[in-house]
Structures are given as structure tokens and as C-alpha cells.
Amino acid sequence: MYKNERIDLACAFRWTVRLDMHEGVANHFSLAVNEEGTRFLMNPNLRHFSLIRASEMLLLDANDSATMKHPAAPDPTAWGLHGSIHRNCPHARCVMHVHPVYSTVLASLADSNLPPIDQATVSFYRRYVIDEEYGGLAFESEGERCAAQLNDPEKKVMIMGNHGILIIGENVADTFNRLYYFERAAKTYIKALCTGKALRVLSDEIAEKTACEQEKYPEYAEKHFEELKAILDEEEPSYRL
């Protein structure tokens, strides 16, 4: 059941390792599979991203209060965060939460805003929220608090202060593409700060114009993800199993 969705998620996990954006057996991706967004696929507890296969995805129901009592229960923090989002945010079809280095450095700054200084950073102009109320591990109460900040469908990135990054999207390709470019954008910004030089920040008008142009660029995320799967099909086909 949901074969293609499982394959896409498995591809995203494998590429997260290849891009060194993983934390071993921690962090989680999820994908809604029903219209309401409450039934979702997610990686199994304590499975390394580099080994995850399509068939291993858990199928969970955000409204099942007995989920954590099941033999194959997910990680408690994964259930707290992803379960809360899928329960409360039907527009968040896919959710990816990781702690990649540059995004996490950005989340650790007193000012975690990402100014538009190049074509990567500008694509996120006014399209993110910053969570400044970190309350500890993402058990259910923390997950509900985070979910409440994702009520604007136009803002698909949460910079989680003192924590990491959370990306939402329409599907796996859309969400992974956004994750990939946000980490690159954060890297550019952090490295620019390290020079100690003044930043060349784009005007609000050009930043918004360029962000809109990028959003309308045809089929970019889908084509990007198709190429990632093609590479794995040659080099690491076990992800499909």
C-alpha cells in the first residue's frame, strides 16, 4: 500500500545521508496519505537513514491515542511533533525535521532571520516562521505548540530556535527540494557572516519579485527529485525494497 509514496520517502532518507544532513538514528520525515492529512507514513524508530527501505515505513493515524502502545510504536518525539502537525495542519502534507549544521547554526543565533543576499536565500524571503519558545524535547505538548505556528500555508519553513529546521510541503519532492535549498541558503549566509564584511542585501521589492519567480519555475522540484531517484536506482537500489 502506498508504494510510490514509500519509495519517495526512502529516497529522501538516503539522500539526507549523502548530503550529511542526518543525525544517525534521530530525526524524522512523514507524509500524509489521506485527504484529511491525518494518516501518514513515517520512518521506524531508531533506524539509520542510510538503511531505510520503502517497505519499512510506519503507517500511523494522528488520531489514534493508542499509537505509542503498539508493538511497532514510533519514536515518542516523532509522534509528538509529526503527529501533532498532521492532526492540526492538513496543508502540511509532508513534514521533514532535521538538524543540519548550517540551518541549526542559524537557529542558534539571537536573530535567526535569513536576509535575501543571493538566489538561494531570496527564495525564502518572508516565507518562514521562527520558533523562539523552545521548550525541550518534542513530546506531545511541544509538538502541539509547534503545530500552532504553522497556520499560514504560505510559510513552509520553521526555523526552530535552539533546535533545528522543520520543512513542510505538498509532497516528498516539493519538501525535500525546499530542505535542500534552505540548508544551502543557510550555509551561504553563515559563511558570508564569517567574512566580517557588510552584506549586500536585496531590496524588499526585488526579493519578493525573485521569490515569486522561483515559486512559479516549472516542475523544478519534481525534476530534481526524479534525478535523485535515478542516481539511487544505479548506485543504491535497495531503497525501493
PADO-903336 format. One line per 3 residues: number of its first residue (from 1); their letters; for each residue z, y, x negated of C-alpha. Coordinates in nm, 4 decimals. Layout:
! residues N
NUM> a> Z/Y/X; ...
//
This chain:
! residues 241
1> myk> 0.0000/0.0000/0.0000; -0.0933/0.3479/-0.1257; -0.2813/0.2007/-0.4216
4> ner> -0.4659/0.5172/-0.5235; -0.1550/0.7327/-0.4952; 0.0393/0.4871/-0.7111
7> idl> -0.2348/0.4858/-0.9740; -0.2414/0.8648/-0.9875; 0.1343/0.8836/-1.0342
10> aca> 0.1268/0.6188/-1.3068; -0.1421/0.8171/-1.4879; 0.0715/1.1312/-1.4704
13> frw> 0.3699/0.9489/-1.6208; 0.1656/0.8061/-1.9083; 0.0134/1.1456/-1.9886
16> tvr> 0.3523/1.3155/-1.9750; 0.4500/1.0898/-2.2652; 0.1265/1.1562/-2.4537
19> ldm> 0.1901/1.5297/-2.4228; 0.5564/1.4908/-2.5279; 0.6904/1.6420/-2.2063
22> heg> 0.9154/1.3466/-2.1187; 1.2819/1.2613/-2.1772; 1.2679/0.8870/-2.2176
25> van> 1.4016/0.7234/-1.9001; 1.5090/1.0532/-1.7413; 1.3187/1.2906/-1.5073
28> hfs> 1.1087/1.2016/-1.2058; 0.7821/1.2577/-1.0179; 0.7379/1.1964/-0.6450
31> lav> 0.4528/1.2021/-0.3952; 0.4710/1.2231/-0.0141; 0.2629/0.9632/0.1715
34> nee> 0.3189/1.0510/0.5378; 0.2202/1.3606/0.7338; 0.5773/1.4888/0.7620
37> gtr> 0.6270/1.4522/0.3864; 0.9489/1.2524/0.4244; 0.8245/0.9154/0.2953
40> flm> 0.7462/0.9309/-0.0729; 0.6685/0.7333/-0.3856; 0.8822/0.7829/-0.6965
43> npn> 0.9371/0.6202/-1.0345; 1.2009/0.3451/-1.0556; 1.5421/0.4078/-1.2062
46> lrh> 1.5674/0.4038/-1.5874; 1.2053/0.3021/-1.6522; 1.0446/0.4716/-1.9529
49> fsl> 0.7467/0.6897/-1.8590; 0.5283/0.5135/-2.1162; 0.5706/0.1767/-1.9411
52> ira> 0.5425/0.2739/-1.5754; 0.2768/0.0913/-1.3742; 0.1323/0.1702/-1.0344
55> sem> 0.2958/-0.1283/-0.8654; 0.6450/-0.0256/-0.9792; 0.6692/0.2927/-0.7729
58> lll> 0.9543/0.3010/-0.5234; 0.8680/0.3802/-0.1618; 1.1529/0.5867/-0.0186
61> dan> 1.2413/0.7651/0.3031; 1.4137/1.1016/0.2627; 1.5874/1.0491/0.5981
64> dsa> 1.7319/0.7075/0.5106; 2.1003/0.7749/0.4455; 2.1440/0.4213/0.3102
67> tmk> 1.8903/0.4614/0.0296; 2.1461/0.4594/-0.2513; 2.2932/0.1320/-0.1188
70> hpa> 1.9656/-0.0577/-0.1573; 1.9289/-0.3037/-0.4499; 1.6389/-0.1024/-0.5961
73> apd> 1.8015/0.2355/-0.5431; 1.6568/0.5336/-0.7331; 1.8461/0.7414/-0.9867
76> pta> 2.1157/0.9394/-0.7980; 1.9970/1.2748/-0.9309; 1.6357/1.1873/-0.8489
79> wgl> 1.7382/1.1086/-0.4932; 1.9434/1.4275/-0.4743; 1.6612/1.6541/-0.5918
82> hgs> 1.3423/1.4864/-0.4703; 1.4930/1.3512/-0.1504; 1.6163/1.6991/-0.0565
85> ihr> 1.2804/1.8602/-0.1270; 1.0799/1.6018/0.0672; 1.3287/1.6288/0.3527
88> ncp> 1.3131/2.0078/0.3760; 0.9813/2.1221/0.2280; 0.6810/1.9493/0.3911
91> har> 0.4393/2.1671/0.1914; 0.5733/2.0120/-0.1322; 0.3564/1.7004/-0.1186
94> cvm> 0.4032/1.6209/-0.4877; 0.7093/1.7133/-0.6952; 0.7306/1.6918/-1.0748
97> hvh> 1.0549/1.7673/-1.2555; 1.0756/1.7563/-1.6355; 1.2431/1.9313/-1.9297
100> pvy> 0.9524/2.0074/-2.1678; 1.0524/2.2131/-2.4713; 0.8843/2.5471/-2.4109
103> stv> 0.9436/2.5607/-2.0354; 1.3088/2.4743/-2.0979; 1.3383/2.7426/-2.3654
106> las> 1.2019/2.9899/-2.1104; 1.4566/2.8622/-1.8556; 1.7311/2.9208/-2.1127
109> lad> 1.6583/3.2910/-2.1627; 1.8631/3.5556/-1.9815; 1.5308/3.6828/-1.8467
112> snl> 1.3209/3.3777/-1.7562; 1.0241/3.5736/-1.6234; 0.6811/3.4834/-1.7630
115> ppi> 0.4778/3.8015/-1.8251; 0.0956/3.7893/-1.7933; -0.0194/3.8067/-2.1549
118> dqa> -0.3124/3.5602/-2.1555; -0.5221/3.3442/-1.9219; -0.2576/3.0714/-1.9040
121> tvs> 0.0422/3.2938/-1.8298; -0.1549/3.5094/-1.5859; -0.2300/3.2121/-1.3604
124> fyr> 0.1416/3.2028/-1.2698; 0.1714/3.5745/-1.2019; 0.4203/3.6222/-0.9143
127> ryv> 0.3749/3.2529/-0.8290; 0.7104/3.1144/-0.9373; 1.0769/3.1380/-0.8463
130> ide> 1.3653/3.1481/-1.0909; 1.6764/2.9500/-1.0073; 1.9700/3.1381/-1.1586
133> eyg> 2.2505/2.9384/-0.9936; 2.2561/2.6121/-1.1930; 2.5427/2.4036/-1.0593
136> gla> 2.5339/2.0846/-1.2655; 2.3520/1.7536/-1.2244; 2.1111/1.7415/-0.9311
139> fes> 2.3118/1.5313/-0.6902; 2.2515/1.5909/-0.3204; 2.4269/1.9275/-0.2790
142> ege> 2.2473/2.0684/-0.5833; 1.9196/1.9234/-0.4569; 1.9640/2.0886/-0.1185
145> rca> 2.0364/2.4208/-0.2899; 1.7201/2.3949/-0.4980; 1.5080/2.2919/-0.1993
148> aql> 1.6160/2.6044/-0.0133; 1.4432/2.8156/-0.2781; 1.1036/2.6540/-0.2215
151> ndp> 1.0385/2.8032/0.1222; 0.7405/3.0128/0.0062; 0.4360/2.7793/-0.0155
154> ekk> 0.2621/3.0272/-0.2478; 0.5277/2.9813/-0.5171; 0.4734/2.6363/-0.6595
157> vmi> 0.6809/2.6604/-0.9766; 1.0581/2.6721/-1.0038; 1.1916/2.7827/-1.3402
160> mgn> 1.5280/2.6097/-1.3274; 1.7672/2.8255/-1.5267; 1.9650/2.6316/-1.7895
163> hgi> 1.7818/2.3179/-1.6814; 1.4015/2.2784/-1.6965; 1.0987/2.3104/-1.4726
166> lii> 1.0005/2.1857/-1.1271; 0.6399/2.1940/-1.0062; 0.5097/2.1272/-0.6558
169> gen> 0.1541/2.0778/-0.5331; -0.0846/1.9256/-0.2823; -0.1387/1.6006/-0.4736
172> vad> -0.0843/1.4481/-0.8163; -0.3903/1.6098/-0.9763; -0.3024/1.9563/-0.8488
175> tfn> 0.0617/1.9273/-0.9539; 0.0020/1.7740/-1.2963; -0.2615/2.0354/-1.3777
178> rly> -0.0082/2.3080/-1.2905; 0.2605/2.1396/-1.5027; 0.0235/2.1074/-1.7981
181> yfe> -0.0760/2.4724/-1.7925; 0.2733/2.6042/-1.7259; 0.4050/2.4334/-2.0387
184> raa> 0.1114/2.5771/-2.2368; 0.1785/2.9211/-2.0892; 0.5467/2.8999/-2.1809
187> kty> 0.4516/2.7921/-2.5329; 0.2215/3.0911/-2.5768; 0.4899/3.3305/-2.4541
190> ika> 0.7721/3.1855/-2.6650; 0.5547/3.1880/-2.9771; 0.4490/3.5459/-2.9029
193> lct> 0.8164/3.6453/-2.8790; 0.8786/3.4815/-3.2163; 0.6412/3.7271/-3.3868
196> gka> 0.8733/4.0145/-3.3020; 0.5690/4.2254/-3.2166; 0.5130/4.4168/-2.8935
199> lrv> 0.3418/4.2146/-2.6206; 0.0049/4.3127/-2.4723; 0.0943/4.2714/-2.1034
202> lsd> -0.1822/4.2831/-1.8423; -0.1648/4.5348/-1.5598; -0.0479/4.4167/-1.2165
205> eia> -0.3992/4.4734/-1.0797; -0.5787/4.2643/-1.3434; -0.3069/3.9987/-1.3429
208> ekt> -0.3336/3.9416/-0.9677; -0.7157/3.9543/-0.9745; -0.7334/3.6942/-1.2515
211> ace> -0.4725/3.4676/-1.0905; -0.6732/3.4680/-0.7671; -0.9948/3.3906/-0.9564
214> qek> -0.8291/3.0940/-1.1241; -0.6909/2.9626/-0.7939; -1.0417/2.9625/-0.6485
217> ype> -1.2065/2.7984/-0.9505; -1.3829/2.4930/-0.8008; -1.2375/2.1434/-0.8452
220> yae> -1.0776/2.2187/-1.1809; -0.7552/2.0211/-1.1308; -0.9384/1.7226/-0.9836
223> khf> -1.1905/1.7067/-1.2684; -0.9157/1.7469/-1.5267; -0.7231/1.4551/-1.3794
226> eel> -1.0309/1.2342/-1.3468; -1.0863/1.2757/-1.7205; -0.7244/1.1853/-1.7942
229> kai> -0.7629/0.8638/-1.5944; -1.0912/0.7874/-1.7712; -0.9171/0.8106/-2.1087
232> lde> -0.6376/0.5782/-1.9946; -0.8914/0.3358/-1.8481; -1.0273/0.2887/-2.2008
235> eep> -0.7088/0.3110/-2.4036; -0.4174/0.2130/-2.1760; -0.5477/0.0418/-1.8597
238> syr> -0.2131/-0.1255/-1.7806; -0.1085/0.1878/-1.5906; -0.3236/0.0694/-1.2981
241> l> -0.1437/-0.2642/-1.2560
//
